[in-house]
Amino acid sequence: MKRLVFISNWFYLFSLCLWVGGMFLLGILVEIMVRINLKEQPQVASTIMNKVMDVFNVQIIYTCITFMILAEVIKFLVARYGSSGYEPQVVTKLKYTREVCLALMVVLALYIGSVLRPEMHAMDQLKKANPADQKLKIQFDRYHSRLTWFYTVNMVLGLTLFYINGKEMARFPDRSNRPEASGSEQ
């Protein structure tokens, strides 16, 4: 059971690294580089970013979500039914802070990947078909602004999860209840 929890925690952290690191790398660095280097070719830049973000927002993030939820379920089941004495560490004032942060990240990621991404693609196609229509450009910019905002919220939630997991891993066991500790005081 101990190895199962250890391995599931490793997959959780690895998935969180891919998710948050990918949001930073693709959402900030790659987009800036593509937009700057292909300034004269906005259609090509749009096509490249759409393809890259489609792979990231669907295949990679959904896989990360699966691993992270599976790790949480394994930890819950081992804590509840396991005989190994595993007790999850609670390092925040509220007991389910980590789970709530993960749930919010999942909901936002599903909204981005399943709702906002197809809407942006449809708007992008309309914008490419009618490049002179300013209303379409404004609407696309609104979608992009919303996407950027959701990515920022997800990145902050992901960094919060890193912080919580770091505090859990650096937590030292309470040794005040050990017999040798109470025997040395007498």
Contacts in CASP RR format, 6 or more apart in sequence:
PFRMAT RR
TARGET T0000
AUTHOR 0000-0000-0000
METHOD contacts of the structure
MODEL  1
MKRLVFISNWFYLFSLCLWVGGMFLLGILVEIMVRINLKEQPQVASTIMN
KVMDVFNVQIIYTCITFMILAEVIKFLVARYGSSGYEPQVVTKLKYTREV
CLALMVVLALYIGSVLRPEMHAMDQLKKANPADQKLKIQFDRYHSRLTWF
YTVNMVLGLTLFYINGKEMARFPDRSNRPEASGSEQ
1 78 0 8 1.000
1 82 0 8 1.000
1 83 0 8 1.000
1 84 0 8 1.000
1 86 0 8 1.000
2 84 0 8 1.000
2 86 0 8 1.000
4 74 0 8 1.000
4 78 0 8 1.000
5 74 0 8 1.000
5 75 0 8 1.000
5 78 0 8 1.000
5 86 0 8 1.000
8 70 0 8 1.000
8 71 0 8 1.000
8 74 0 8 1.000
8 75 0 8 1.000
9 71 0 8 1.000
9 75 0 8 1.000
11 67 0 8 1.000
11 68 0 8 1.000
11 70 0 8 1.000
11 71 0 8 1.000
12 67 0 8 1.000
12 68 0 8 1.000
12 71 0 8 1.000
12 72 0 8 1.000
12 165 0 8 1.000
13 165 0 8 1.000
14 67 0 8 1.000
15 63 0 8 1.000
15 64 0 8 1.000
15 65 0 8 1.000
15 67 0 8 1.000
15 68 0 8 1.000
15 71 0 8 1.000
16 64 0 8 1.000
16 68 0 8 1.000
16 158 0 8 1.000
16 161 0 8 1.000
16 162 0 8 1.000
16 165 0 8 1.000
18 60 0 8 1.000
18 64 0 8 1.000
19 60 0 8 1.000
19 61 0 8 1.000
19 64 0 8 1.000
19 105 0 8 1.000
19 109 0 8 1.000
19 154 0 8 1.000
19 158 0 8 1.000
20 155 0 8 1.000
20 158 0 8 1.000
20 159 0 8 1.000
20 162 0 8 1.000
22 56 0 8 1.000
22 60 0 8 1.000
23 151 0 8 1.000
23 154 0 8 1.000
23 155 0 8 1.000
24 155 0 8 1.000
26 52 0 8 1.000
26 53 0 8 1.000
26 56 0 8 1.000
27 53 0 8 1.000
27 151 0 8 1.000
30 49 0 8 1.000
30 52 0 8 1.000
31 49 0 8 1.000
34 45 0 8 1.000
34 48 0 8 1.000
34 49 0 8 1.000
35 45 0 8 1.000
35 49 0 8 1.000
38 44 0 8 1.000
38 45 0 8 1.000
38 48 0 8 1.000
39 45 0 8 1.000
43 128 0 8 1.000
46 124 0 8 1.000
46 128 0 8 1.000
50 121 0 8 1.000
50 124 0 8 1.000
53 117 0 8 1.000
54 117 0 8 1.000
57 109 0 8 1.000
57 112 0 8 1.000
57 113 0 8 1.000
57 117 0 8 1.000
58 113 0 8 1.000
58 117 0 8 1.000
61 109 0 8 1.000
61 113 0 8 1.000
62 109 0 8 1.000
65 106 0 8 1.000
65 109 0 8 1.000
65 110 0 8 1.000
68 102 0 8 1.000
68 106 0 8 1.000
69 102 0 8 1.000
69 106 0 8 1.000
72 99 0 8 1.000
72 102 0 8 1.000
75 86 0 8 1.000
75 88 0 8 1.000
78 84 0 8 1.000
78 86 0 8 1.000
79 86 0 8 1.000
79 87 0 8 1.000
79 88 0 8 1.000
89 168 0 8 1.000
89 171 0 8 1.000
91 164 0 8 1.000
91 167 0 8 1.000
91 168 0 8 1.000
91 171 0 8 1.000
92 98 0 8 1.000
92 164 0 8 1.000
92 167 0 8 1.000
94 100 0 8 1.000
97 164 0 8 1.000
98 161 0 8 1.000
98 164 0 8 1.000
98 165 0 8 1.000
101 157 0 8 1.000
101 158 0 8 1.000
101 160 0 8 1.000
101 161 0 8 1.000
101 164 0 8 1.000
102 157 0 8 1.000
102 161 0 8 1.000
104 153 0 8 1.000
104 157 0 8 1.000
105 154 0 8 1.000
105 157 0 8 1.000
105 158 0 8 1.000
105 161 0 8 1.000
108 150 0 8 1.000
108 153 0 8 1.000
108 154 0 8 1.000
108 157 0 8 1.000
109 154 0 8 1.000
111 150 0 8 1.000
112 147 0 8 1.000
112 150 0 8 1.000
112 151 0 8 1.000
112 154 0 8 1.000
116 143 0 8 1.000
116 146 0 8 1.000
116 147 0 8 1.000
116 150 0 8 1.000
119 143 0 8 1.000
120 140 0 8 1.000
120 143 0 8 1.000
120 144 0 8 1.000
120 147 0 8 1.000
123 136 0 8 1.000
123 139 0 8 1.000
123 140 0 8 1.000
123 143 0 8 1.000
124 140 0 8 1.000
126 133 0 8 1.000
126 136 0 8 1.000
127 133 0 8 1.000
127 136 0 8 1.000
127 137 0 8 1.000
127 140 0 8 1.000
130 136 0 8 1.000
175 181 0 8 1.000
END
